[in-house]
Amino acid sequence: MGVKSAVLFLAVILYSCSSEGNNRNSAVEFTGKDLFIQRCAVCHGVDGGLQGSNSPDLRNTRLSKQEIMKMIENGGSGMPAFKTIISSSEEKNNIVDHILTLKK
């Protein structure tokens, strides 16, 4: 692959990862599981039980849907706030719904 091809390839990848490349008009819609893996799995693990960085085991959560939503938006107990990172209410709801499916 030549330098020009590599630069073009990198530009396409970067654009597709940008907010402009992933606008709401895109045909791609992510499931709650997809969003959880993208945003949450680094600390909580794909199955919610990783407990990285002292994160809680989400499989044992006793939090309500509203409490989980509040935690995602505002953070707390070492978790950063995702209010501005995940601005779509639909995406947050999908993540919460997925978290509730992880419960043992």
Secondary structure, DSSP 8 states (H G I E B T S, - for coil): --HHHHHHHHHHHHHHHSTTTT-TTSS----HHHHHHHHTHHHH-TTS---GGG---GGG----HHHHHHHHHH-BTTB---TTTS--HHHHHHHHHHHHHT--
